[in-house]
């Protein structure tokens, strides 16, 4: 029997804590719930006993929720961090995103609260390697390309700033796409369904929120390309963009709805976000991966498993899951190399990204002196799509020939 997850709720209002205690009695068989009336009390509780998730109110005296979660990030980095907020100033809330994995609006919907906490717990279960889980739990920013970051700031400073143009810029960057969707898909914005289009997200958030978000010191970090040249970050970037476009076209030719087409694009753009995180956070260790790839002629996926005990796919799925991206996107990122291991084999983004990732690598084989993971023919047969591979290959070849790079 799996151990119960331990959840700590923090709020300075006794009535809220009492209501929470009653509401969560129905899940006592799978969650061990504790309550704390202040940030200071919460830190003392955590000092005495381990927890998996902390859910904190934003506005509390002495130590507010943002300060508390920032302190928890330092002291207990593996704990998933969720904030509850009734604040109406979205721009102000966005600046706290660095120490927070997910946001929930107050007054909160209990089902949504349970879903968010359950998701955080499920993401924790994905990581068997505690050292890597501790690392990725501390990642408050996925590195963004500096030129695109400056491009967005320039657009926002313009008196004729266009959120459509901002969204277009965002859609070209892995880190910005991940964090913008993280923010807009939080319950704080109360959307009826998860948004997968960075352009629509930017238009919904507005200039002031985007500006506050971008200027938040702990959200974006610049890649020092001179120090990481051997990792071929330019190639990684181009591969991500191309895979996103390929995945989108595969979803289109399969006549999927706009939501699934957008999710296929976003999952394609973010599918190697775990690799980017490993390279920038653990460059020395990732050099061992590169050495193994060259020495043994194995794929990066295999080499990462040997060096880290996990892979960029699992790390990417873990981070994006904690940040609250849709299940379809998380599943596609986590399982894009091994789709048969996913519970939802019929997922369109998973199918599209698995195929697009391989077709893109094959189309640019001369750019990567390493082994390429094959398309899982058993998986395609299982979902009844084996006969579609030639169609998808032709579509992606056409995209490649046209040089299409944008949505």
C-alpha positions as CSV (number, residue, x, y, z in Angstrom):
1,X,0.0,0.0,0.0
2,X,1.3,3.4,-1.0
3,X,2.2,5.8,1.8
4,X,-0.2,8.7,2.4
5,X,0.9,12.1,1.2
6,X,1.4,14.7,3.9
7,X,-0.2,18.1,3.2
8,X,0.3,21.2,5.3
9,X,-2.3,24.0,5.0
10,X,-1.3,27.5,6.3
11,X,-3.8,30.3,7.0
12,X,-4.0,33.0,9.7
13,X,-7.9,32.8,9.8
14,X,-9.0,30.0,12.3
15,X,-12.4,29.7,10.6
16,X,-10.7,28.9,7.2
17,X,-8.5,26.3,8.8
18,X,-11.5,24.8,10.6
19,X,-13.5,24.6,7.3
20,X,-10.5,23.1,5.6
21,X,-10.2,20.4,8.2
22,X,-13.9,19.4,7.7
23,X,-13.7,19.6,3.9
24,X,-10.7,17.3,3.7
25,X,-12.0,14.6,6.0
26,X,-13.2,12.7,3.0
27,X,-9.6,12.3,1.7
28,X,-8.1,11.3,5.0
29,X,-7.5,7.8,3.7
30,X,-4.9,9.1,1.2
31,X,-3.8,12.4,2.7
32,X,-2.3,13.2,6.1
33,X,-3.4,16.8,6.6
34,X,-1.9,19.2,9.1
35,X,-2.9,22.9,9.8
36,X,-0.8,25.9,10.8
37,X,-2.1,29.4,11.8
38,X,1.0,31.4,10.7
39,X,4.2,31.2,8.6
40,X,6.3,30.9,11.7
41,X,4.2,28.0,13.0
42,X,4.4,26.3,9.6
43,X,8.2,26.4,9.6
44,X,8.2,24.9,13.1
45,X,5.9,22.1,11.9
46,X,8.2,21.4,8.9
47,X,11.2,21.4,11.2
48,X,9.7,18.6,13.2
49,X,8.2,16.4,10.5
50,X,8.5,16.0,6.7
51,X,5.7,17.0,4.3
52,X,5.1,16.6,0.5
53,X,3.0,19.7,-0.2
54,X,2.5,23.1,1.5
55,X,-0.6,25.2,0.7
56,X,-0.4,28.7,2.1
57,X,-2.6,31.8,2.1
58,X,-1.0,34.7,0.4
59,X,-1.9,37.5,2.9
60,X,-0.9,36.8,6.5
61,X,0.7,39.2,9.1
62,X,4.4,39.1,9.9
63,X,5.3,36.5,7.3
64,X,3.1,36.4,4.2
65,X,2.6,33.4,1.9
66,X,5.2,34.5,-0.5
67,X,7.9,34.9,2.2
68,X,6.9,31.6,3.7
69,X,7.2,29.6,0.4
70,X,10.5,31.3,-0.4
71,X,11.8,30.2,3.0
72,X,10.4,26.7,2.4
73,X,12.1,26.6,-1.0
74,X,15.5,27.2,0.7
75,X,15.0,24.9,3.7
76,X,12.9,22.1,2.1
77,X,13.3,22.3,-1.7
78,X,11.6,19.0,-2.5
79,X,8.2,20.2,-1.1
80,X,5.6,21.2,-3.7
81,X,4.4,24.8,-3.0
82,X,0.9,26.1,-3.6
83,X,-0.4,29.6,-2.8
84,X,-4.0,30.6,-2.1
85,X,-4.9,34.2,-2.9
86,X,-8.0,36.4,-2.8
87,X,-6.1,39.3,-4.1
88,X,-7.5,41.1,-7.2
89,X,-4.2,42.6,-8.3
90,X,-3.0,40.0,-10.8
91,X,0.2,41.9,-11.6
92,X,1.2,41.9,-8.0
93,X,0.5,38.2,-7.6
94,X,2.5,37.4,-10.8
95,X,5.7,38.7,-9.2
96,X,5.6,36.0,-6.5
97,X,5.6,33.2,-9.1
98,X,9.2,32.3,-8.5
99,X,8.8,30.4,-5.2
100,X,5.3,29.1,-6.1
101,X,4.5,26.0,-8.1
102,X,0.7,26.6,-8.4
103,X,-1.8,29.3,-7.6
104,X,-5.4,28.8,-6.4
105,X,-8.0,31.6,-6.0
106,X,-9.9,32.4,-2.8
107,X,-12.6,31.8,-2.0
108,X,-11.5,28.5,-3.4
109,X,-13.4,25.6,-4.9
110,X,-12.7,22.5,-2.9
111,X,-12.7,20.2,-5.9
112,X,-10.1,22.5,-7.6
113,X,-8.0,22.6,-4.4
114,X,-8.1,18.8,-4.1
115,X,-7.2,18.5,-7.8
116,X,-4.2,20.9,-7.5
117,X,-2.9,19.2,-4.4
118,X,-3.4,15.8,-6.0
119,X,-1.5,16.9,-9.1
120,X,1.4,18.1,-7.0
121,X,1.4,14.8,-5.1
122,X,1.3,12.8,-8.4
123,X,4.2,14.8,-9.8
124,X,6.2,14.0,-6.7
125,X,5.6,10.3,-7.4
126,X,7.2,10.6,-10.9
127,X,10.6,11.2,-9.5
128,X,12.4,8.2,-8.0
129,X,15.7,10.1,-7.9
130,X,15.5,12.3,-4.8
131,X,18.6,14.3,-5.7
132,X,17.2,15.3,-9.0
133,X,13.7,15.9,-7.6
134,X,15.3,18.2,-5.1
135,X,17.0,20.1,-7.9
136,X,14.0,20.6,-10.1
137,X,11.8,21.6,-7.2
138,X,14.1,24.6,-6.8
139,X,13.9,25.6,-10.5
140,X,11.8,28.8,-10.3
141,X,12.8,29.7,-13.9
142,X,13.3,27.8,-17.1
143,X,16.1,29.7,-18.9
144,X,15.0,32.0,-21.7
145,X,16.9,33.2,-24.7
146,X,18.2,36.8,-23.8
147,X,17.5,38.3,-27.2
148,X,13.8,37.3,-27.1
149,X,13.6,38.5,-23.5
150,X,14.8,41.9,-24.6
151,X,12.6,41.9,-27.6
152,X,9.5,41.5,-25.4
153,X,10.7,44.3,-23.1
154,X,11.2,46.6,-26.1
155,X,7.7,45.8,-27.3
156,X,6.1,46.4,-23.9
157,X,7.9,49.8,-23.6
158,X,6.5,50.9,-26.9
159,X,3.5,53.4,-26.8
160,X,1.9,51.2,-29.4
161,X,2.5,47.9,-27.6
162,X,0.7,45.0,-29.1
163,X,-0.2,41.9,-27.0
164,X,-0.6,40.0,-30.2
165,X,3.1,40.7,-31.1
166,X,4.1,39.9,-27.5
167,X,2.3,36.6,-27.7
168,X,4.0,35.9,-31.0
169,X,7.4,36.5,-29.4
170,X,6.6,34.4,-26.4
171,X,5.6,31.5,-28.6
172,X,9.1,31.3,-29.9
173,X,10.7,30.8,-26.5
174,X,10.6,27.6,-24.4
175,X,11.0,29.3,-21.0
176,X,8.6,32.2,-21.6
177,X,5.9,29.9,-23.0
178,X,6.2,27.6,-19.9
179,X,6.0,30.4,-17.4
180,X,3.3,32.5,-19.1
181,X,1.0,29.4,-19.4
182,X,1.9,28.6,-15.8
183,X,0.5,31.9,-14.7
184,X,-2.5,32.2,-16.9
185,X,-3.7,28.6,-16.2
186,X,-3.6,29.2,-12.4
187,X,-7.0,29.2,-10.8
188,X,-6.4,32.8,-9.9
189,X,-7.5,33.7,-13.4
190,X,-10.6,31.5,-13.2
191,X,-10.5,30.2,-16.8
192,X,-13.2,27.6,-17.6
193,X,-10.5,25.5,-19.3
194,X,-6.7,25.4,-19.6
195,X,-5.2,27.7,-22.2
196,X,-2.5,26.4,-24.4
197,X,-1.9,29.4,-26.7
198,X,0.8,31.9,-25.6
199,X,-0.7,34.6,-27.8
200,X,-4.1,34.3,-26.2
201,X,-2.5,34.1,-22.8
202,X,-0.6,37.4,-23.4
203,X,-3.7,39.1,-24.6
204,X,-5.6,37.9,-21.5
205,X,-2.9,39.0,-19.1
206,X,-2.4,42.5,-20.5
207,X,0.5,44.9,-20.6
208,X,0.9,45.6,-16.9
209,X,0.8,42.0,-15.8
210,X,3.2,40.9,-18.5
211,X,5.6,43.7,-17.6
212,X,5.5,42.9,-13.8
213,X,5.9,39.3,-14.7
214,X,8.9,39.8,-16.9
215,X,10.7,42.1,-14.5
216,X,10.3,39.7,-11.6
217,X,13.9,39.0,-10.8
218,X,13.5,35.3,-10.0
219,X,11.5,34.2,-13.0
220,X,13.8,34.6,-16.0
221,X,17.5,33.7,-16.1
222,X,19.7,34.2,-19.1
223,X,21.7,31.5,-20.7
224,X,25.4,32.1,-20.7
225,X,26.0,30.6,-24.1
226,X,29.7,31.1,-24.1
227,X,30.1,28.8,-21.2
228,X,27.7,26.2,-22.6
229,X,28.7,26.2,-26.2
230,X,29.5,22.4,-26.4
231,X,25.8,21.6,-25.5
232,X,24.7,23.1,-28.9
233,X,21.9,25.2,-27.4
234,X,21.2,26.8,-30.7
235,X,20.5,23.3,-32.1
236,X,18.3,22.5,-29.1
237,X,16.4,25.7,-29.6
238,X,15.8,25.0,-33.4
239,X,14.9,21.4,-32.6
240,X,12.2,22.5,-30.2
241,X,10.7,25.1,-32.6
242,X,10.7,22.6,-35.5
243,X,9.2,19.8,-33.3
244,X,6.4,22.2,-32.2
245,X,5.6,23.1,-35.8
246,X,5.7,19.4,-36.9
247,X,3.5,18.4,-34.0
248,X,1.0,21.1,-34.8
249,X,0.8,20.0,-38.5
250,X,0.4,16.4,-37.5
251,X,-2.5,17.3,-35.2
252,X,-4.0,19.5,-38.0
253,X,-3.9,16.7,-40.6
254,X,-5.6,14.4,-38.1
255,X,-8.4,17.0,-38.0
256,X,-8.2,17.7,-34.3
257,X,-9.8,20.7,-32.6
258,X,-8.0,24.0,-32.0
259,X,-7.4,23.1,-28.3
260,X,-5.6,19.9,-29.1
261,X,-3.6,21.5,-32.0
262,X,-2.4,24.3,-29.6
263,X,-1.5,21.7,-27.0
264,X,0.5,19.7,-29.5
265,X,2.4,22.8,-30.4
266,X,3.1,23.8,-26.8
267,X,4.2,20.2,-25.9
268,X,6.5,20.2,-28.9
269,X,8.0,23.5,-27.9
270,X,8.5,22.3,-24.3
271,X,9.4,18.7,-24.8
272,X,13.1,19.2,-24.2
273,X,12.7,21.7,-21.3
274,X,14.1,19.1,-19.0
275,X,17.3,18.8,-21.1
276,X,17.6,22.6,-21.0
277,X,17.2,22.6,-17.2
278,X,19.9,19.9,-16.8
279,X,22.3,21.6,-19.1
280,X,22.0,25.0,-17.4
281,X,21.7,23.7,-13.8
282,X,24.2,20.8,-14.0
283,X,26.6,21.5,-16.8
284,X,29.4,19.4,-15.3
285,X,27.2,16.3,-14.9
286,X,25.7,16.8,-18.3
287,X,29.2,16.7,-19.9
288,X,29.3,13.1,-18.6
289,X,26.1,12.5,-20.7
290,X,27.8,13.9,-23.8
291,X,30.9,11.8,-23.2
292,X,28.8,8.7,-22.9
293,X,26.8,9.5,-26.1
294,X,30.0,9.8,-28.1
295,X,31.8,6.8,-26.5
296,X,28.9,4.3,-26.6
297,X,26.9,5.8,-29.5
298,X,23.7,5.8,-27.4
299,X,20.9,8.3,-27.4
300,X,20.8,11.2,-24.9
301,X,17.8,9.5,-23.3
302,X,19.8,6.3,-22.5
303,X,22.9,8.3,-21.4
304,X,20.9,10.5,-19.0
305,X,19.3,7.4,-17.4
306,X,22.8,6.0,-16.7
307,X,24.3,9.3,-15.4
308,X,21.3,10.8,-13.5
309,X,19.0,7.8,-12.9
310,X,16.3,9.7,-14.7
311,X,15.8,11.6,-18.0
312,X,15.1,15.0,-19.4
313,X,11.6,13.8,-20.4
314,X,10.7,12.9,-16.8
315,X,12.3,16.1,-15.4
316,X,10.4,18.2,-17.9
317,X,7.1,16.5,-17.1
318,X,7.7,16.9,-13.4
319,X,8.4,20.6,-13.6
320,X,5.6,21.4,-16.0
321,X,3.2,19.3,-13.9
322,X,4.1,21.2,-10.8
323,X,3.6,24.5,-12.7
324,X,0.1,23.5,-13.5
325,X,0.2,22.9,-17.3
326,X,-2.5,20.7,-18.8
327,X,-2.3,16.9,-18.3
328,X,-2.1,16.5,-22.1
329,X,1.0,18.7,-22.3
330,X,2.6,17.1,-19.2
331,X,2.0,13.6,-20.5
332,X,3.4,14.4,-23.9
333,X,6.6,15.9,-22.5
334,X,7.1,13.1,-19.9
335,X,6.4,10.3,-22.4
336,X,7.6,11.6,-25.7
337,X,10.4,9.0,-25.9
338,X,8.4,6.1,-24.4
339,X,4.7,6.6,-25.3
340,X,3.7,3.1,-24.4
341,X,4.4,3.8,-20.8
342,X,1.7,6.5,-20.6
343,X,-1.8,5.7,-19.3
344,X,-3.5,7.8,-22.0
345,X,-2.2,6.2,-25.2
346,X,-4.8,8.0,-27.3
347,X,-3.5,11.5,-26.3
348,X,-3.1,13.6,-29.5
349,X,-0.3,15.8,-28.2
350,X,1.6,12.7,-27.1
351,X,1.2,11.0,-30.4
352,X,2.1,14.2,-32.3
353,X,5.2,15.1,-30.3
354,X,6.5,11.5,-30.2
355,X,6.5,11.3,-34.0
356,X,7.5,15.0,-34.6
357,X,10.5,14.7,-32.3
358,X,11.9,11.7,-34.2
359,X,11.1,13.1,-37.7
360,X,12.7,16.4,-36.9
361,X,15.9,14.7,-35.6
362,X,16.0,12.5,-38.7
363,X,15.5,15.5,-41.0
364,X,18.5,17.3,-39.4
365,X,20.7,14.2,-38.7
366,X,23.7,16.0,-40.0
367,X,23.4,18.6,-37.2
368,X,23.6,16.0,-34.4
369,X,26.4,13.5,-34.3
370,X,24.6,11.0,-32.1
371,X,22.1,8.1,-32.2
372,X,18.4,9.0,-32.8
373,X,15.6,7.4,-30.9
374,X,13.2,5.5,-33.3
375,X,9.5,5.9,-33.7
376,X,7.7,3.3,-31.6
377,X,5.9,1.3,-34.3
378,X,4.2,-0.9,-31.6
379,X,2.7,2.2,-30.1
380,X,1.4,3.5,-33.5
381,X,-0.1,0.0,-34.1
382,X,-1.7,0.0,-30.7
383,X,-3.5,3.3,-31.3
384,X,-4.4,2.3,-34.9
385,X,-2.2,5.0,-36.6
386,X,0.5,2.9,-38.2
387,X,-0.8,3.6,-41.7
388,X,-0.6,7.4,-41.0
389,X,3.2,7.6,-40.6
390,X,3.8,8.1,-44.3
391,X,1.3,11.0,-44.4
392,X,2.9,12.7,-41.4
393,X,6.3,12.2,-42.8
394,X,5.3,13.9,-46.0
395,X,3.6,16.8,-44.2
396,X,6.7,17.4,-42.1
397,X,8.9,17.3,-45.2
398,X,6.7,20.0,-46.8
399,X,7.0,22.1,-43.6
400,X,10.8,21.7,-43.6
401,X,11.0,22.6,-47.3
402,X,8.9,25.7,-46.8
403,X,11.1,26.8,-43.9
404,X,8.0,27.5,-41.7
405,X,9.1,28.5,-38.2
406,X,6.1,30.3,-36.7
407,X,2.6,29.6,-35.7
